[in-house]
Amino acid sequence: MCLPYRNEDEINMISTDGLSKCEATWRETGKRPQAEMLHLLSAVIVWLVTGTTISSLNKWIFAVYNFRYPLLLSALHMLTAIVVDYGLIKLRMLQQNGGVDNQKDLTTSAKCKVFLLSLTFCASIAFGNVGLNYVQLSFAQMIYTTTPIFTLAISTLILGKQHHILKYTAMMPICLGASFSIMGEVQYDQTGCFFVFAATMLRGVKSIQQGILLQEEKINSVFLLYLMSIPSFCILAVAALALENWAVLESPMHYDHNLWLFILLSCLGSVMYNLASCCVITLTSAVTLHILGNLSVVGNLLLSQLLFGNEMSALSCAGVALTLSGMLIYQNSEFISNYLDARRAKARELSRVREEDIAFQPPPQNQQERVSDSFNCFSDFRDQSTWLLAVCNVLSAERDVLT
């Protein structure tokens, strides 16, 4: 359903305050409850496993089994999301006494925003799956990491939002790394590259739309996923019926049974990936998911080498290194900025303390004053010597009288 990499903007827009309530409570008490630790550990494991395997699984379905129906696969992802999320919502309704009913009272404006988000959502997923038919998985992953470029450009040019200078600086290694990856691609395909870039741009638009709904409309992320899945399934199903070649589609019984097993795993994995993302953000913070996102990208690159034997030139490897370094700067720009600000504040404080120490010191004496002080000390010493000599003479005279 979702491509297995969430960029920093999507994470920030889901968790706008940085730390979740669970994370803030843990920092106050100093330790987590054991049950919460087990829950977090299981969520992280599920997120990593699904995040590093779902794209490889989709590529395996297209390449090994020659399943040329990416729109149908995307529609099945949406259908699975509807079924699973509906079951979770019903369980929550039974446990929380209708807490979800309040979120169903959406305004007309909110419903229009959800529908527009559904269009962007299904288009980005469909373009991504179509692109995987033409390009290597490693190449697609490197293009996906350029999502912040589109998000930053759209939010700056259209929404007028200003970002930290470090985020703009991080775009340079990301752009350079993507360029190296394209130039060094061994099996470059223009059609696949177009679809992958289109999916990447739409993912940037989607993250901004998600932020508007989650922040302004206060819709729960799981419930928003359910709302998006319904129109997305309808759109993708109609697109699959209209655009894909059903004349060559054989009966499901004629296909290898393992194919349908992989399709089922792909559908379930996509839903579990999104649900695990919500759990990790809720139990920790966005920073944790940033680190896991980088691990997911590296895992997908390794799997593409292991499963499909994708060739990567030296230029492509350099592009991977540059792109990942740019992503690290982009995702940790706030931390780097706070660190630099703290260092500058500390330097200013030390400079102020030095200035105060200098202000309290007595003014330095000039050379004439130092010579005068030395002469006075010498005069005092000479007077004291004369006085001691006189005392010695008196004592000597008294001794002579006594004898």
C-alpha positions as CSV (number, residue, x, y, z in Angstrom):
1,M,0.0,0.0,0.0
2,C,2.8,2.4,0.9
3,L,6.2,2.3,-0.4
4,P,8.5,1.2,2.4
5,Y,10.2,4.4,3.2
6,R,8.7,7.3,5.0
7,N,10.5,10.6,4.6
8,E,11.1,13.1,7.4
9,D,8.2,15.4,6.4
10,E,5.6,12.7,6.7
11,I,6.9,11.8,10.1
12,N,7.0,15.4,11.4
13,M,3.5,16.0,10.1
14,I,2.2,12.9,12.0
15,S,4.1,13.8,15.2
16,T,4.2,17.5,15.2
17,D,5.4,17.9,18.8
18,G,8.4,15.7,18.4
19,L,8.0,13.6,21.5
20,S,4.9,11.5,22.1
21,K,3.1,11.4,25.4
22,C,4.7,8.0,26.1
23,E,8.1,9.3,25.4
24,A,7.6,12.4,27.6
25,T,6.4,10.2,30.5
26,W,9.4,7.9,30.0
27,R,11.8,10.8,30.2
28,E,10.2,12.0,33.4
29,T,10.2,8.6,35.2
30,G,13.5,7.5,33.8
31,K,12.4,4.0,32.6
32,R,9.7,2.3,30.6
33,P,7.2,-0.3,31.8
34,Q,8.1,-3.8,30.7
35,A,4.9,-4.3,28.8
36,E,5.5,-1.1,26.9
37,M,9.0,-2.1,26.1
38,L,7.8,-5.4,24.6
39,H,5.1,-3.5,22.6
40,L,7.7,-1.1,21.3
41,L,10.2,-3.9,20.5
42,S,7.6,-5.8,18.5
43,A,6.5,-2.7,16.7
44,V,10.0,-1.9,15.7
45,I,10.7,-5.4,14.5
46,V,7.5,-5.5,12.4
47,W,8.3,-2.0,11.0
48,L,11.8,-3.0,10.0
49,V,10.8,-6.4,8.5
50,T,7.9,-5.0,6.5
51,G,9.8,-1.8,5.5
52,T,12.7,-3.7,4.1
53,T,10.8,-6.5,2.4
54,I,7.6,-5.1,0.8
55,S,9.3,-3.3,-2.2
56,S,11.4,-6.4,-2.8
57,L,8.3,-8.5,-2.5
58,N,6.5,-6.4,-5.1
59,K,9.5,-6.5,-7.4
60,W,9.6,-10.3,-7.0
61,I,6.0,-10.5,-8.0
62,F,6.6,-8.4,-11.2
63,A,9.9,-9.8,-12.2
64,V,9.8,-13.5,-11.3
65,Y,6.1,-14.3,-11.9
66,N,5.7,-11.8,-14.7
67,F,2.6,-10.3,-13.1
68,R,2.0,-7.2,-15.2
69,Y,-0.9,-5.7,-13.2
70,P,0.6,-3.1,-10.8
71,L,-2.7,-1.2,-10.6
72,L,-4.6,-4.4,-9.6
73,L,-2.0,-5.1,-7.0
74,S,-2.3,-1.5,-5.6
75,A,-6.1,-1.9,-5.5
76,L,-5.7,-5.2,-3.5
77,H,-3.5,-3.3,-1.1
78,M,-6.3,-0.8,-0.6
79,L,-8.9,-3.4,-0.2
80,T,-6.8,-5.1,2.5
81,A,-6.4,-1.8,4.3
82,I,-10.1,-1.2,4.3
83,V,-10.8,-4.7,5.8
84,V,-8.1,-4.5,8.5
85,D,-8.6,-0.9,9.5
86,Y,-12.4,-1.4,9.7
87,G,-11.9,-4.3,12.1
88,L,-9.5,-2.2,14.3
89,I,-12.0,0.7,14.3
90,K,-14.8,-1.6,15.4
91,L,-12.7,-3.0,18.2
92,R,-11.8,0.5,19.3
93,M,-15.4,1.4,19.3
94,L,-16.2,-1.5,21.6
95,Q,-13.4,-0.6,23.9
96,Q,-13.5,3.2,23.9
97,N,-17.3,3.6,23.9
98,G,-17.7,5.3,20.6
99,G,-14.5,7.3,20.6
100,V,-14.3,6.9,16.8
101,D,-17.8,8.3,16.3
102,N,-16.6,11.8,17.0
103,Q,-14.1,11.5,14.1
104,K,-16.8,10.5,11.7
105,D,-18.4,13.9,12.0
106,L,-16.3,15.5,9.3
107,T,-17.1,18.8,7.6
108,T,-17.6,19.0,3.9
109,S,-14.2,20.7,3.6
110,A,-12.5,17.9,5.4
111,K,-14.2,15.3,3.2
112,C,-13.0,17.1,0.1
113,K,-9.5,17.2,1.5
114,V,-9.6,13.5,2.2
115,F,-10.8,12.8,-1.3
116,L,-7.9,14.9,-2.8
117,L,-5.5,13.1,-0.5
118,S,-6.9,9.8,-1.8
119,L,-6.2,10.9,-5.4
120,T,-2.6,11.8,-4.5
121,F,-2.2,8.7,-2.4
122,C,-3.3,6.1,-5.0
123,A,-1.5,7.9,-7.8
124,S,1.8,7.8,-5.9
125,I,1.4,4.1,-5.1
126,A,0.3,3.2,-8.6
127,F,3.1,5.1,-10.3
128,G,5.6,3.5,-7.9
129,N,4.4,0.0,-8.6
130,V,4.4,0.7,-12.4
131,G,7.9,2.1,-12.1
132,L,9.2,-1.1,-10.4
133,N,8.3,-2.9,-13.6
134,Y,11.0,-1.1,-15.5
135,V,13.8,-0.1,-13.1
136,Q,16.0,-1.8,-10.6
137,L,14.8,-1.8,-6.9
138,S,18.1,-0.1,-5.8
139,F,17.6,2.7,-8.4
140,A,14.0,3.2,-7.3
141,Q,15.0,3.5,-3.6
142,M,17.6,6.2,-4.4
143,I,15.0,8.2,-6.3
144,Y,12.5,7.8,-3.4
145,T,15.0,9.4,-1.0
146,T,14.7,12.7,-3.0
147,T,11.1,13.1,-1.7
148,P,12.2,16.0,0.7
149,I,13.3,18.0,-2.3
150,F,9.8,18.1,-3.7
151,T,8.2,18.6,-0.2
152,L,10.6,21.5,0.6
153,A,10.0,23.1,-2.8
154,I,6.2,22.8,-2.6
155,S,6.0,24.0,1.0
156,T,8.3,27.0,0.3
157,L,6.9,28.1,-3.1
158,I,3.2,27.4,-2.7
159,L,2.6,27.5,1.1
160,G,5.2,30.2,1.8
161,K,6.7,28.1,4.7
162,Q,10.3,28.9,5.7
163,H,12.7,26.1,6.7
164,H,16.1,26.1,8.4
165,I,19.1,26.8,6.3
166,L,20.5,23.3,7.1
167,K,17.5,21.7,5.3
168,Y,18.2,23.7,2.1
169,T,21.9,22.8,2.5
170,A,21.1,19.1,2.7
171,M,19.4,19.3,-0.7
172,M,22.8,19.6,-2.4
173,P,24.2,16.2,-1.5
174,I,20.7,14.6,-2.1
175,C,20.4,16.1,-5.6
176,L,24.1,15.3,-6.4
177,G,23.6,11.7,-5.1
178,A,20.4,11.3,-7.2
179,S,22.2,12.6,-10.3
180,F,25.1,10.2,-9.7
181,S,22.7,7.3,-9.3
182,I,20.9,8.1,-12.6
183,M,24.2,8.6,-14.5
184,G,25.6,5.4,-13.0
185,E,22.5,3.2,-13.5
186,V,23.4,0.1,-15.5
187,Q,19.8,-0.7,-16.6
188,Y,18.4,2.8,-17.1
189,D,14.9,2.9,-18.5
190,Q,13.4,6.3,-19.3
191,T,9.8,5.2,-18.8
192,G,10.5,3.6,-15.4
193,C,12.5,6.7,-14.4
194,F,9.6,8.9,-15.2
195,F,7.1,6.9,-13.2
196,V,9.4,6.7,-10.2
197,F,10.0,10.4,-10.2
198,A,6.3,11.1,-10.6
199,A,5.7,8.8,-7.6
200,T,8.3,10.6,-5.6
201,M,6.9,14.0,-6.4
202,L,3.4,12.9,-5.5
203,R,4.7,11.5,-2.2
204,G,5.9,15.0,-1.3
205,V,2.5,16.4,-2.1
206,K,0.9,13.7,-0.1
207,S,2.9,14.5,3.0
208,I,1.8,18.1,2.9
209,Q,-1.8,17.1,2.5
210,Q,-1.5,14.7,5.4
211,G,-0.1,17.4,7.6
212,I,-3.0,19.7,6.8
213,L,-5.6,17.0,7.7
214,L,-3.8,15.7,10.8
215,Q,-3.0,19.2,12.2
216,E,-6.1,21.2,11.2
217,E,-8.8,18.5,11.2
218,K,-7.3,16.5,14.1
219,I,-8.0,13.2,12.4
220,N,-6.4,10.1,13.9
221,S,-3.7,8.7,11.6
222,V,-5.2,5.1,11.5
223,F,-8.7,6.5,10.9
224,L,-7.3,8.7,8.1
225,L,-5.7,5.7,6.5
226,Y,-9.1,4.0,6.5
227,L,-10.8,7.1,5.0
228,M,-8.2,7.3,2.2
229,S,-8.4,3.6,1.4
230,I,-12.1,3.6,0.4
231,P,-11.9,6.1,-2.5
232,S,-8.4,5.0,-3.4
233,F,-9.6,1.4,-3.9
234,C,-12.5,2.6,-6.1
235,I,-10.1,4.8,-8.2
236,L,-7.5,2.1,-8.6
237,A,-10.0,-0.6,-9.4
238,V,-11.5,1.5,-12.1
239,A,-8.1,2.4,-13.5
240,A,-7.0,-1.3,-13.4
241,L,-10.1,-2.3,-15.4
242,A,-9.7,0.5,-17.9
243,L,-5.9,0.6,-18.4
244,E,-4.5,-2.9,-17.8
245,N,-4.6,-5.7,-20.4
246,W,-7.1,-8.1,-19.1
247,A,-7.2,-10.1,-22.4
248,V,-4.0,-11.9,-21.5
249,L,-5.0,-12.4,-17.8
250,E,-5.4,-16.1,-17.2
251,S,-7.6,-17.8,-14.7
252,P,-6.3,-17.6,-11.1
253,M,-6.0,-21.4,-11.1
254,H,-3.5,-21.3,-14.0
255,Y,-1.0,-19.2,-12.0
256,D,1.5,-20.6,-9.6
257,H,-0.1,-20.8,-6.2
258,N,3.0,-19.2,-4.7
259,L,2.1,-16.0,-6.6
260,W,-1.1,-15.5,-4.7
261,L,0.7,-16.3,-1.5
262,F,3.2,-13.5,-2.3
263,I,0.4,-11.1,-3.2
264,L,-1.4,-11.9,0.1
265,L,1.9,-11.3,2.0
266,S,2.4,-8.0,0.1
267,C,-1.1,-6.8,1.0
268,L,-0.8,-7.7,4.7
269,G,2.8,-6.4,4.9
270,S,1.7,-3.0,3.5
271,V,-1.0,-2.7,6.1
272,M,1.2,-3.9,9.0
273,Y,3.9,-1.4,7.9
274,N,1.6,1.6,8.2
275,L,0.1,0.4,11.6
276,A,3.6,-0.3,12.9
277,S,4.7,3.2,11.9
278,C,1.9,4.6,14.0
279,C,2.9,2.5,17.0
280,V,6.6,3.5,16.8
281,I,5.7,7.2,16.5
282,T,3.3,6.9,19.4
283,L,5.7,5.0,21.8
284,T,8.9,6.9,20.9
285,S,9.5,10.0,18.8
286,A,10.0,11.0,15.2
287,V,13.8,10.9,15.6
288,T,13.6,7.1,16.2
289,L,11.7,6.6,13.0
290,H,14.2,8.7,11.1
291,I,17.0,6.3,12.1
292,L,14.9,3.3,11.3
293,G,14.0,4.9,7.9
294,N,17.7,5.0,7.0
295,L,18.1,1.4,8.0
296,S,15.1,0.5,5.8
297,V,16.8,2.1,2.8
298,V,20.0,0.3,3.4
299,G,18.1,-3.0,3.9
300,N,16.3,-2.5,0.6
301,L,19.6,-1.9,-1.2
302,L,21.1,-5.1,0.2
303,L,18.0,-7.1,-0.6
304,S,18.0,-5.8,-4.2
305,Q,21.6,-7.0,-4.5
306,L,20.9,-10.4,-2.9
307,L,17.6,-11.3,-4.6
308,F,17.9,-9.7,-8.0
309,G,21.6,-9.4,-8.4
310,N,21.3,-5.7,-9.4
311,E,24.5,-4.2,-10.7
312,M,25.7,-1.0,-9.1
313,S,28.5,1.0,-10.7
314,A,31.0,3.0,-8.7
315,L,29.2,6.2,-9.6
316,S,25.9,4.7,-8.3
317,C,27.6,3.7,-5.0
318,A,28.9,7.3,-4.7
319,G,25.4,8.5,-5.3
320,V,24.1,6.2,-2.6
321,A,26.6,7.6,-0.1
322,L,25.9,11.2,-1.0
323,T,22.1,10.7,-0.8
324,L,22.2,9.0,2.6
325,S,24.5,11.7,4.0
326,G,22.1,14.4,2.7
327,M,19.2,12.5,4.3
328,L,21.0,12.4,7.6
329,I,21.6,16.1,7.5
330,Y,18.0,16.8,6.5
331,Q,16.4,14.5,9.1
332,N,18.7,15.8,12.0
333,S,18.8,19.4,11.0
334,E,17.0,20.5,14.1
335,F,19.4,18.5,16.3
336,I,22.4,20.0,14.5
337,S,20.9,23.5,14.7
338,N,20.3,23.2,18.5
339,Y,23.8,21.9,19.0
340,L,25.4,24.8,17.1
341,D,23.2,27.3,18.9
342,A,24.2,25.8,22.2
343,R,27.9,26.0,21.3
344,R,27.5,29.7,20.2
345,A,25.6,30.5,23.4
346,K,28.4,28.9,25.4
347,A,31.1,30.8,23.5
348,R,29.2,34.1,24.1
349,E,28.8,33.3,27.8
350,L,32.6,32.7,28.1
351,S,33.4,35.9,26.3
352,R,31.1,37.8,28.6
353,V,32.7,36.3,31.7
354,R,36.1,37.3,30.4
355,E,35.0,40.8,29.8
356,E,33.6,41.1,33.3
357,D,36.9,39.8,34.8
358,I,38.9,42.3,32.8
359,A,36.6,45.1,34.0
360,F,37.1,44.3,37.7
361,Q,40.9,44.2,37.4
362,P,42.9,47.4,38.5
363,P,44.2,49.5,35.6
364,P,47.8,48.6,34.6
365,Q,50.5,51.0,35.8
366,N,52.6,52.9,33.3
367,Q,56.4,52.7,33.3
368,Q,56.9,56.0,35.2
369,E,54.7,54.8,38.1
370,R,56.5,51.5,38.2
371,V,60.0,53.3,38.4
372,S,58.6,55.7,41.1
373,D,57.3,52.7,43.1
374,S,60.7,51.0,42.8
375,F,62.6,54.2,44.0
376,N,60.2,54.5,47.0
377,C,60.8,50.9,47.9
378,F,64.6,51.5,47.6
379,S,64.4,54.7,49.8
380,D,62.4,52.9,52.4
381,F,65.0,50.1,52.5
382,R,67.8,52.7,52.8
383,D,66.1,54.5,55.7
384,Q,65.6,51.2,57.5
385,S,69.3,50.3,57.0
386,T,70.4,53.6,58.5
387,W,68.1,53.1,61.5
388,L,69.4,49.6,62.1
389,L,73.0,50.9,62.0
390,A,72.2,53.6,64.6
391,V,70.7,51.0,66.9
392,C,73.8,48.8,66.6
393,N,76.0,51.8,67.5
394,V,74.0,52.6,70.7
395,L,74.1,49.0,71.8
396,S,77.9,48.9,71.3
397,A,78.3,52.1,73.4
398,E,76.2,50.8,76.2
399,R,78.3,47.6,76.2
400,D,81.6,49.6,76.5
401,V,80.2,51.6,79.5
402,L,79.2,48.5,81.3
403,T,82.6,47.0,80.9
